[in-house]
Amino acid sequence: MYEVEVKFRADHDAVRPLVVERGRHVDTVVQRDTYYDAPHRSFADTDEALRVRREDHEDGTETRLTYKGPLVDEVSKSREEAETAVGDAEALATALERLGFEPAATVEKRRERYAVEGYTVVLDEVSGVGEFVEIERESDDLEAAREGAFALARELGFDPEDGIRESYLGMVLADGTGGGSDASG
């Protein structure tokens, strides 16, 4: 399964009315993503990521472990993704650290999610980095999902050519606010 994603820097006050008009609000959450470096290879060199996400929402807190593979094309942030729920976040952190995985950086964001035309449109406010819009969908048909994401981006006033392929982790590390190493994800 692939996560097909396009991302744009955006002013939320300008784009939110267009998103609300086309879809429905799903939820608003706060996410704290801790990215790990592997002891046996450089995720920065392989364009992979291992992330533990803590998500706080109205009903409580949820934790998920995610592997992100390298980007698969030159025009979007599409990549293979494998994700699973975690029952005990502290036990997982201990296991990863005992295996030699070290926290590289943490990315914190406030995320508004909307369901729009079969896609999830996300308004992200990333600490220390700014405001962004992501349009994403999981799919086995990479090309069709990407073209649909580009079409929706145009409807929301974005030019797909202006899409950002850099991860929030990369932006945080470049900004110097995340600490850690040069891992990417």
Z-matrix of the N, CA and C atoms (Angstrom, degrees):
N
C 1 1.455
C 2 1.528 1 108.75
N 3 1.304 2 116.05 1 140.64
C 4 1.460 3 122.03 2 178.71
C 5 1.527 4 110.05 3 -112.60
N 6 1.310 5 115.26 4 145.32
C 7 1.451 6 120.63 5 167.21
C 8 1.521 7 105.94 6 -96.59
N 9 1.320 8 116.05 7 114.77
C 10 1.457 9 121.82 8 177.91
C 11 1.519 10 106.18 9 -95.94
N 12 1.321 11 116.35 10 123.59
C 13 1.462 12 120.58 11 -173.68
C 14 1.515 13 111.27 12 -144.03
N 15 1.333 14 115.09 13 137.45
C 16 1.459 15 121.23 14 168.77
C 17 1.526 16 106.37 15 -125.05
N 18 1.335 17 115.85 16 144.25
C 19 1.463 18 120.85 17 -173.61
C 20 1.514 19 109.59 18 -135.89
N 21 1.341 20 114.90 19 143.27
C 22 1.459 21 121.45 20 -179.01
C 23 1.521 22 109.41 21 -139.42
N 24 1.316 23 116.09 22 144.15
C 25 1.463 24 120.16 23 169.31
C 26 1.517 25 105.68 24 -72.82
N 27 1.350 26 117.64 25 136.41
C 28 1.464 27 119.39 26 -173.90
C 29 1.520 28 111.52 27 -156.98
N 30 1.311 29 114.86 28 153.14
C 31 1.459 30 123.03 29 171.52
C 32 1.529 31 106.50 30 -87.79
N 33 1.317 32 117.29 31 113.65
C 34 1.465 33 120.77 32 -176.43
C 35 1.521 34 112.96 33 -60.12
N 36 1.327 35 117.61 34 -37.33
C 37 1.462 36 119.86 35 -179.76
C 38 1.531 37 111.37 36 -62.12
N 39 1.315 38 117.25 37 -30.55
C 40 1.469 39 121.02 38 179.97
C 41 1.522 40 111.96 39 -79.82
N 42 1.326 41 118.23 40 -38.54
C 43 1.465 42 120.69 41 -173.30
C 44 1.530 43 113.39 42 -92.81
N 45 1.324 44 118.90 43 -24.87
C 46 1.464 45 121.73 44 -176.34
C 47 1.538 46 112.40 45 -54.84
N 48 1.349 47 120.20 46 -45.97
C 49 1.476 48 118.77 47 179.78
C 50 1.530 49 113.02 48 -58.46
N 51 1.319 50 117.95 49 -36.50
C 52 1.471 51 120.97 50 178.89
C 53 1.522 52 110.90 51 -68.05
N 54 1.324 53 116.81 52 -38.96
C 55 1.468 54 121.41 53 179.78
C 56 1.529 55 109.76 54 -68.12
N 57 1.328 56 116.81 55 -45.56
C 58 1.464 57 121.62 56 -179.75
C 59 1.525 58 110.63 57 -62.20
N 60 1.316 59 117.13 58 -39.20
C 61 1.466 60 122.22 59 179.93
C 62 1.529 61 111.71 60 -62.89
N 63 1.333 62 117.93 61 -34.09
C 64 1.461 63 122.08 62 -174.53
C 65 1.529 64 113.80 63 -95.42
N 66 1.323 65 117.41 64 -16.61
C 67 1.458 66 118.32 65 -173.96
C 68 1.511 67 112.87 66 -145.20
N 69 1.324 68 114.20 67 -162.16
C 70 1.459 69 119.51 68 179.30
C 71 1.530 70 109.64 69 -128.14
N 72 1.323 71 114.78 70 143.97
C 73 1.458 72 121.07 71 178.33
C 74 1.522 73 109.05 72 -70.28
N 75 1.322 74 116.99 73 129.89
C 76 1.462 75 121.94 74 -179.83
C 77 1.524 76 109.56 75 -95.76
N 78 1.331 77 116.71 76 -55.19
C 79 1.457 78 120.73 77 178.53
C 80 1.522 79 110.28 78 -170.76
N 81 1.311 80 114.89 79 171.12
C 82 1.454 81 122.15 80 173.73
C 83 1.521 82 106.32 81 -128.75
N 84 1.323 83 116.23 82 129.16
C 85 1.462 84 121.44 83 -175.88
C 86 1.524 85 109.80 84 -134.19
N 87 1.317 86 114.60 85 165.10
C 88 1.456 87 121.59 86 170.44
C 89 1.521 88 106.15 87 -115.42
N 90 1.336 89 115.98 88 128.58
C 91 1.458 90 121.01 89 -178.51
C 92 1.522 91 110.21 90 -117.77
N 93 1.323 92 114.22 91 139.94
C 94 1.463 93 121.84 92 174.18
C 95 1.529 94 105.85 93 -124.96
N 96 1.344 95 115.35 94 107.71
C 97 1.460 96 121.83 95 -176.47
C 98 1.520 97 109.65 96 -102.54
N 99 1.330 98 116.14 97 121.26
C 100 1.457 99 120.73 98 174.33
C 101 1.522 100 107.41 99 -105.11
N 102 1.329 101 115.46 100 122.12
C 103 1.463 102 122.04 101 179.52
C 104 1.519 103 108.82 102 -99.25
N 105 1.332 104 115.11 103 142.56
C 106 1.456 105 121.29 104 -176.81
C 107 1.517 106 111.38 105 -114.68
N 108 1.334 107 115.57 106 145.63
C 109 1.464 108 123.27 107 169.94
C 110 1.521 109 107.80 108 -92.41
N 111 1.326 110 116.16 109 142.85
C 112 1.462 111 121.64 110 178.71
C 113 1.520 112 110.06 111 -91.00
N 114 1.336 113 117.34 112 146.65
C 115 1.460 114 119.52 113 179.16
C 116 1.530 115 113.25 114 -77.20
N 117 1.327 116 117.77 115 -17.29
C 118 1.461 117 121.47 116 -172.31
C 119 1.528 118 114.20 117 -106.69
N 120 1.339 119 118.47 118 -8.26
C 121 1.457 120 121.05 119 175.66
C 122 1.523 121 109.28 120 -164.42
N 123 1.313 122 114.56 121 161.75
C 124 1.458 123 120.76 122 -178.95
C 125 1.517 124 109.53 123 -93.15
N 126 1.329 125 116.46 124 114.78
C 127 1.459 126 119.63 125 177.34
C 128 1.527 127 111.09 126 -64.84
N 129 1.315 128 117.69 127 -28.59
C 130 1.467 129 120.39 128 176.10
C 131 1.534 130 109.78 129 -62.95
N 132 1.334 131 116.77 130 -39.98
C 133 1.466 132 120.67 131 -179.99
C 134 1.526 133 112.61 132 -73.49
N 135 1.331 134 116.99 133 -33.99
C 136 1.468 135 120.30 134 -176.70
C 137 1.529 136 112.96 135 -94.25
N 138 1.337 137 117.36 136 -3.84
C 139 1.463 138 123.30 137 -179.71
C 140 1.530 139 111.14 138 60.79
N 141 1.328 140 116.33 139 38.37
C 142 1.454 141 122.36 140 177.04
C 143 1.528 142 108.41 141 -113.79
N 144 1.328 143 115.22 142 170.31
C 145 1.457 144 119.42 143 175.65
C 146 1.521 145 109.90 144 -150.85
N 147 1.324 146 114.84 145 147.84
C 148 1.452 147 123.03 146 171.63
C 149 1.520 148 105.61 147 -124.27
N 150 1.334 149 115.58 148 120.57
C 151 1.458 150 120.41 149 -171.63
C 152 1.519 151 110.24 150 -130.08
N 153 1.336 152 115.52 151 140.74
C 154 1.455 153 121.76 152 167.95
C 155 1.525 154 106.05 153 -112.16
N 156 1.331 155 115.88 154 119.76
C 157 1.465 156 121.42 155 -177.36
C 158 1.525 157 109.96 156 -109.42
N 159 1.330 158 114.48 157 124.75
C 160 1.467 159 120.82 158 170.73
C 161 1.524 160 106.12 159 -103.31
N 162 1.341 161 115.55 160 123.69
C 163 1.456 162 120.28 161 -176.74
C 164 1.527 163 108.82 162 -119.98
N 165 1.332 164 115.22 163 119.43
C 166 1.463 165 121.38 164 177.61
C 167 1.520 166 108.21 165 -98.81
N 168 1.343 167 115.42 166 125.93
C 169 1.460 168 120.68 167 177.90
C 170 1.523 169 108.86 168 -139.83
N 171 1.312 170 116.33 169 -179.07
C 172 1.464 171 121.36 170 -174.81
C 173 1.521 172 113.01 171 -53.77
N 174 1.319 173 117.62 172 -36.99
C 175 1.465 174 121.64 173 -174.42
C 176 1.521 175 113.60 174 -89.81
N 177 1.320 176 118.68 175 1.71
C 178 1.460 177 120.41 176 180.00
C 179 1.514 178 111.88 177 133.45
N 180 1.316 179 114.93 178 -152.59
C 181 1.460 180 121.65 179 -176.99
C 182 1.517 181 109.83 180 -121.02
N 183 1.308 182 115.41 181 139.65
C 184 1.464 183 122.33 182 178.57
C 185 1.526 184 107.81 183 -127.30
N 186 1.339 185 116.86 184 143.21
C 187 1.461 186 121.34 185 177.62
C 188 1.519 187 108.95 186 -124.03
N 189 1.358 188 115.54 187 137.58
C 190 1.459 189 121.61 188 179.94
C 191 1.526 190 109.90 189 -135.44
N 192 1.328 191 115.76 190 144.70
C 193 1.459 192 123.26 191 174.28
C 194 1.521 193 107.33 192 -104.18
N 195 1.348 194 116.48 193 131.10
C 196 1.460 195 121.13 194 -176.37
C 197 1.522 196 110.64 195 -132.04
N 198 1.338 197 115.22 196 133.25
C 199 1.461 198 122.26 197 167.66
C 200 1.522 199 106.19 198 -104.17
N 201 1.342 200 116.78 199 132.25
C 202 1.464 201 122.28 200 175.47
C 203 1.523 202 108.02 201 -119.46
N 204 1.323 203 115.85 202 124.55
C 205 1.455 204 121.13 203 178.08
C 206 1.523 205 111.33 204 -80.99
N 207 1.323 206 116.68 205 178.34
C 208 1.468 207 120.76 206 179.21
C 209 1.534 208 111.92 207 -62.67
N 210 1.325 209 116.33 208 153.99
C 211 1.461 210 120.74 209 174.06
C 212 1.525 211 108.81 210 -57.88
N 213 1.350 212 116.03 211 142.47
C 214 1.461 213 119.54 212 -174.04
C 215 1.519 214 114.07 213 -106.47
N 216 1.339 215 117.93 214 -4.50
C 217 1.461 216 119.34 215 176.14
C 218 1.523 217 109.64 216 -147.96
N 219 1.321 218 115.14 217 176.78
C 220 1.467 219 121.22 218 -175.04
C 221 1.526 220 113.57 219 -95.20
N 222 1.347 221 117.77 220 -4.38
C 223 1.461 222 119.35 221 -170.68
C 224 1.528 223 114.97 222 -121.22
N 225 1.332 224 117.98 223 -2.28
C 226 1.463 225 120.43 224 179.88
C 227 1.525 226 109.10 225 -145.08
N 228 1.319 227 115.44 226 -175.76
C 229 1.460 228 120.63 227 176.90
C 230 1.534 229 110.53 228 -103.68
N 231 1.300 230 117.11 229 28.72
C 232 1.459 231 121.94 230 -176.94
C 233 1.513 232 110.61 231 -70.86
N 234 1.345 233 114.98 232 138.06
C 235 1.462 234 120.93 233 -178.59
C 236 1.520 235 109.56 234 -161.47
N 237 1.337 236 114.81 235 159.02
C 238 1.455 237 119.71 236 172.53
C 239 1.526 238 108.03 237 -66.12
N 240 1.332 239 115.30 238 142.60
C 241 1.461 240 118.86 239 179.32
C 242 1.517 241 109.18 240 -142.53
N 243 1.329 242 115.97 241 135.71
C 244 1.463 243 122.34 242 173.86
C 245 1.521 244 106.94 243 -127.58
N 246 1.342 245 116.24 244 128.14
C 247 1.455 246 119.86 245 -173.89
C 248 1.521 247 109.79 246 -139.96
N 249 1.338 248 116.08 247 145.96
C 250 1.452 249 120.46 248 177.85
C 251 1.520 250 110.26 249 -146.89
N 252 1.326 251 115.35 250 152.19
C 253 1.462 252 120.93 251 177.24
C 254 1.526 253 109.07 252 -71.55
N 255 1.326 254 114.74 253 151.37
C 256 1.463 255 122.03 254 179.04
C 257 1.520 256 107.84 255 -121.46
N 258 1.327 257 116.32 256 128.34
C 259 1.457 258 120.33 257 -179.70
C 260 1.512 259 113.77 258 -79.84
N 261 1.324 260 117.34 259 -33.50
C 262 1.466 261 121.58 260 -176.20
C 263 1.527 262 108.85 261 -135.82
N 264 1.324 263 116.51 262 98.31
C 265 1.465 264 121.93 263 -175.64
C 266 1.521 265 112.29 264 -62.36
N 267 1.318 266 117.85 265 -38.37
C 268 1.470 267 120.45 266 -179.96
C 269 1.523 268 111.16 267 -66.51
N 270 1.329 269 117.75 268 -40.45
C 271 1.466 270 120.95 269 177.87
C 272 1.525 271 110.42 270 -64.17
N 273 1.332 272 116.48 271 -40.72
C 274 1.465 273 119.87 272 178.14
C 275 1.528 274 110.61 273 -62.68
N 276 1.327 275 117.45 274 -46.09
C 277 1.468 276 120.88 275 179.47
C 278 1.529 277 110.45 276 -59.74
N 279 1.312 278 116.94 277 -41.47
C 280 1.469 279 120.70 278 178.63
C 281 1.523 280 110.27 279 -63.68
N 282 1.336 281 117.30 280 -46.26
C 283 1.471 282 120.74 281 -179.68
C 284 1.527 283 110.76 282 -60.90
N 285 1.334 284 117.87 283 -45.52
C 286 1.466 285 120.59 284 179.85
C 287 1.533 286 110.92 285 -60.93
N 288 1.313 287 116.29 286 -45.48
C 289 1.467 288 119.35 287 -178.84
C 290 1.530 289 111.48 288 -66.32
N 291 1.329 290 118.35 289 -37.42
C 292 1.473 291 121.20 290 177.68
C 293 1.531 292 111.16 291 -65.57
N 294 1.333 293 116.24 292 -28.83
C 295 1.467 294 120.99 293 178.17
C 296 1.527 295 112.58 294 -84.32
N 297 1.322 296 116.86 295 0.10
C 298 1.457 297 120.53 296 176.64
C 299 1.516 298 115.30 297 98.38
N 300 1.326 299 117.94 298 0.82
C 301 1.462 300 120.95 299 176.07
C 302 1.526 301 107.73 300 -78.86
N 303 1.335 302 116.12 301 132.63
C 304 1.457 303 120.14 302 -178.27
C 305 1.523 304 109.90 303 -118.84
N 306 1.342 305 116.70 304 139.57
C 307 1.467 306 118.65 305 175.54
C 308 1.531 307 109.71 306 -58.83
N 309 1.337 308 116.24 307 130.19
C 310 1.469 309 121.49 308 -179.51
C 311 1.515 310 111.23 309 -97.37
N 312 1.328 311 115.96 310 -42.41
C 313 1.462 312 121.16 311 -177.26
C 314 1.517 313 108.63 312 -170.29
N 315 1.322 314 114.51 313 163.36
C 316 1.458 315 121.16 314 177.04
C 317 1.525 316 109.00 315 -124.64
N 318 1.327 317 115.32 316 136.81
C 319 1.459 318 122.27 317 177.41
C 320 1.523 319 106.92 318 -117.25
N 321 1.326 320 116.05 319 125.29
C 322 1.462 321 120.74 320 177.99
C 323 1.519 322 109.45 321 -113.53
N 324 1.347 323 114.69 322 138.02
C 325 1.464 324 118.15 323 179.73
C 326 1.522 325 111.06 324 -151.98
N 327 1.326 326 113.25 325 153.63
C 328 1.463 327 122.28 326 169.78
C 329 1.520 328 104.84 327 -102.00
N 330 1.329 329 116.22 328 130.06
C 331 1.462 330 121.36 329 -170.83
C 332 1.523 331 110.31 330 -129.61
N 333 1.342 332 115.58 331 121.28
C 334 1.469 333 121.81 332 172.26
C 335 1.524 334 107.01 333 -100.67
N 336 1.341 335 117.01 334 123.32
C 337 1.460 336 120.44 335 -178.82
C 338 1.525 337 110.75 336 -109.29
N 339 1.340 338 113.95 337 137.02
C 340 1.464 339 122.32 338 178.84
C 341 1.528 340 108.95 339 -129.42
N 342 1.329 341 116.56 340 144.64
C 343 1.462 342 122.30 341 172.78
C 344 1.528 343 106.85 342 -96.20
N 345 1.345 344 116.63 343 119.64
C 346 1.457 345 121.71 344 -176.82
C 347 1.532 346 108.74 345 -138.73
N 348 1.320 347 116.46 346 112.49
C 349 1.464 348 122.17 347 172.07
C 350 1.528 349 113.40 348 52.28
N 351 1.330 350 117.28 349 42.74
C 352 1.461 351 121.38 350 178.19
C 353 1.515 352 114.47 351 82.77
N 354 1.312 353 118.06 352 2.57
C 355 1.464 354 123.55 353 178.85
C 356 1.527 355 109.32 354 -117.50
N 357 1.307 356 115.79 355 160.71
C 358 1.449 357 121.48 356 168.78
C 359 1.519 358 106.86 357 -100.43
N 360 1.322 359 116.08 358 122.70
C 361 1.459 360 121.79 359 175.43
C 362 1.518 361 105.83 360 -105.71
N 363 1.329 362 115.31 361 126.30
C 364 1.453 363 121.37 362 -173.65
C 365 1.522 364 109.70 363 -120.18
N 366 1.321 365 115.36 364 130.94
C 367 1.457 366 121.05 365 171.91
C 368 1.525 367 106.01 366 -102.31
N 369 1.325 368 115.97 367 109.37
C 370 1.465 369 122.28 368 -176.86
C 371 1.512 370 111.25 369 -105.46
N 372 1.319 371 115.51 370 132.25
C 373 1.457 372 122.42 371 169.57
C 374 1.522 373 106.02 372 -112.81
N 375 1.340 374 116.27 373 104.92
C 376 1.459 375 122.36 374 -172.51
C 377 1.528 376 109.33 375 -98.07
N 378 1.330 377 115.96 376 123.42
C 379 1.462 378 120.90 377 -178.04
C 380 1.524 379 111.22 378 -55.48
N 381 1.324 380 114.96 379 126.23
C 382 1.454 381 121.39 380 176.78
C 383 1.519 382 115.27 381 78.77
N 384 1.339 383 117.89 382 -3.14
C 385 1.464 384 120.13 383 -174.68
C 386 1.524 385 113.11 384 -123.76
N 387 1.345 386 119.01 385 -38.97
C 388 1.449 387 120.46 386 176.91
C 389 1.508 388 114.45 387 130.35
N 390 1.337 389 115.51 388 -161.74
C 391 1.459 390 123.57 389 -176.48
C 392 1.530 391 110.84 390 -106.47
N 393 1.340 392 114.66 391 139.08
C 394 1.459 393 121.61 392 -176.84
C 395 1.516 394 109.77 393 -142.22
N 396 1.337 395 115.17 394 159.82
C 397 1.460 396 122.70 395 170.33
C 398 1.522 397 106.64 396 -121.56
N 399 1.335 398 115.16 397 130.99
C 400 1.456 399 121.20 398 173.46
C 401 1.515 400 108.63 399 -117.18
N 402 1.316 401 115.68 400 140.94
C 403 1.463 402 122.25 401 173.85
C 404 1.519 403 104.82 402 -120.47
N 405 1.338 404 116.81 403 119.94
C 406 1.464 405 118.75 404 -172.93
C 407 1.524 406 112.26 405 -142.85
N 408 1.336 407 112.71 406 160.72
C 409 1.452 408 120.97 407 179.48
C 410 1.520 409 108.05 408 -163.63
N 411 1.312 410 116.69 409 142.71
C 412 1.462 411 120.68 410 172.38
C 413 1.516 412 107.85 411 -89.10
N 414 1.339 413 115.67 412 136.93
C 415 1.461 414 119.27 413 -176.84
C 416 1.523 415 110.56 414 -163.75
N 417 1.321 416 115.45 415 152.79
C 418 1.458 417 120.87 416 170.21
C 419 1.527 418 110.56 417 -90.75
N 420 1.338 419 116.81 418 -17.90
C 421 1.463 420 122.10 419 179.12
C 422 1.528 421 108.41 420 -97.94
N 423 1.309 422 114.94 421 84.85
C 424 1.456 423 122.93 422 -173.60
C 425 1.526 424 112.20 423 -56.76
N 426 1.309 425 117.12 424 -49.07
C 427 1.467 426 120.81 425 -174.60
C 428 1.526 427 112.05 426 -65.26
N 429 1.328 428 117.41 427 -46.31
C 430 1.470 429 120.13 428 -179.05
C 431 1.528 430 110.81 429 -64.98
N 432 1.321 431 117.54 430 -41.65
C 433 1.465 432 120.46 431 179.63
C 434 1.523 433 111.17 432 -66.27
N 435 1.324 434 116.72 433 -39.57
C 436 1.469 435 120.44 434 178.91
C 437 1.523 436 110.83 435 -65.53
N 438 1.341 437 117.54 436 -44.53
C 439 1.463 438 120.20 437 179.36
C 440 1.529 439 111.18 438 -64.11
N 441 1.327 440 116.92 439 -37.32
C 442 1.461 441 120.20 440 175.95
C 443 1.524 442 111.78 441 -65.12
N 444 1.329 443 116.43 442 -39.17
C 445 1.468 444 120.67 443 177.32
C 446 1.523 445 110.22 444 -64.66
N 447 1.323 446 117.23 445 -41.10
C 448 1.467 447 120.60 446 178.04
C 449 1.530 448 110.75 447 -63.64
N 450 1.345 449 117.13 448 -41.18
C 451 1.467 450 120.68 449 179.43
C 452 1.531 451 110.30 450 -63.02
N 453 1.321 452 117.11 451 -43.88
C 454 1.460 453 120.48 452 178.33
C 455 1.529 454 110.45 453 -65.13
N 456 1.325 455 117.35 454 -38.72
C 457 1.467 456 120.70 455 177.52
C 458 1.529 457 110.25 456 -58.53
N 459 1.328 458 116.57 457 -44.70
C 460 1.471 459 119.95 458 178.71
C 461 1.529 460 110.69 459 -62.01
N 462 1.345 461 117.58 460 -40.37
C 463 1.468 462 120.84 461 178.20
C 464 1.528 463 111.09 462 -61.31
N 465 1.324 464 116.99 463 -30.21
C 466 1.463 465 121.52 464 -178.95
C 467 1.531 466 112.07 465 -90.37
N 468 1.340 467 116.44 466 3.92
C 469 1.456 468 120.58 467 174.90
C 470 1.514 469 115.30 468 93.31
N 471 1.329 470 117.66 469 14.74
C 472 1.461 471 121.17 470 179.33
C 473 1.521 472 110.78 471 -104.83
N 474 1.305 473 116.09 472 147.23
C 475 1.457 474 122.42 473 173.07
C 476 1.527 475 107.33 474 -95.73
N 477 1.342 476 118.46 475 118.11
C 478 1.462 477 119.71 476 -179.98
C 479 1.528 478 113.83 477 -51.61
N 480 1.338 479 117.35 478 -27.88
C 481 1.468 480 120.75 479 178.13
C 482 1.528 481 111.66 480 -64.20
N 483 1.343 482 116.90 481 -20.88
C 484 1.464 483 121.41 482 -179.44
C 485 1.521 484 112.93 483 -91.94
N 486 1.324 485 117.05 484 6.63
C 487 1.458 486 120.73 485 -179.93
C 488 1.521 487 112.12 486 -60.42
N 489 1.319 488 114.98 487 149.41
C 490 1.467 489 122.32 488 -179.41
C 491 1.522 490 108.19 489 -104.44
N 492 1.310 491 117.46 490 126.75
C 493 1.459 492 121.58 491 179.06
C 494 1.523 493 112.09 492 -97.77
N 495 1.315 494 117.60 493 -13.95
C 496 1.461 495 120.40 494 -179.43
C 497 1.529 496 110.15 495 -71.51
N 498 1.319 497 115.90 496 139.67
C 499 1.456 498 120.83 497 179.19
C 500 1.528 499 110.73 498 -76.46
N 501 1.324 500 115.65 499 161.01
C 502 1.464 501 119.51 500 173.73
C 503 1.522 502 109.90 501 -60.92
N 504 1.318 503 116.87 502 -37.04
C 505 1.460 504 120.25 503 177.41
C 506 1.522 505 110.56 504 -58.76
N 507 1.329 506 116.69 505 -47.24
C 508 1.459 507 120.22 506 179.02
C 509 1.519 508 111.76 507 -60.21
N 510 1.331 509 116.11 508 -39.70
C 511 1.468 510 120.12 509 179.14
C 512 1.522 511 111.22 510 -66.57
N 513 1.328 512 116.77 511 -42.77
C 514 1.467 513 120.71 512 179.56
C 515 1.529 514 110.32 513 -64.12
N 516 1.324 515 116.56 514 -43.31
C 517 1.467 516 119.40 515 179.91
C 518 1.526 517 110.91 516 -66.13
N 519 1.325 518 117.19 517 -39.40
C 520 1.472 519 120.93 518 178.82
C 521 1.516 520 111.03 519 -65.97
N 522 1.350 521 115.59 520 -33.23
C 523 1.460 522 121.04 521 179.84
C 524 1.527 523 111.86 522 -77.52
N 525 1.322 524 115.79 523 -16.78
C 526 1.458 525 119.87 524 179.89
C 527 1.504 526 114.37 525 82.92
N 528 1.353 527 118.42 526 9.34
C 529 1.460 528 119.89 527 -177.12
C 530 1.522 529 113.14 528 -93.40
N 531 1.342 530 117.62 529 -8.46
C 532 1.465 531 118.64 530 -174.18
C 533 1.500 532 115.08 531 -102.43
N 534 1.321 533 117.53 532 -14.86
C 535 1.462 534 119.37 533 -177.44
C 536 1.505 535 110.46 534 66.24
N 537 1.299 536 117.22 535 -172.52
C 538 1.457 537 121.73 536 175.63
C 539 1.503 538 112.69 537 80.67
N 540 1.333 539 115.34 538 -153.82
C 541 1.461 540 122.06 539 -172.22
C 542 1.510 541 112.22 540 -103.55
N 543 1.337 542 115.41 541 -159.66
C 544 1.463 543 121.56 542 -178.70
C 545 1.526 544 112.91 543 -95.50
N 546 1.324 545 119.00 544 23.56
C 547 1.467 546 121.29 545 -179.38
C 548 1.517 547 109.68 546 -59.78
N 549 1.336 548 115.53 547 151.74
C 550 1.471 549 118.43 548 176.96
C 551 1.505 550 109.04 549 -127.84
N 552 1.347 551 114.75 550 158.73
C 553 1.452 552 117.65 551 178.90
C 554 1.454 553 113.68 552 -174.92
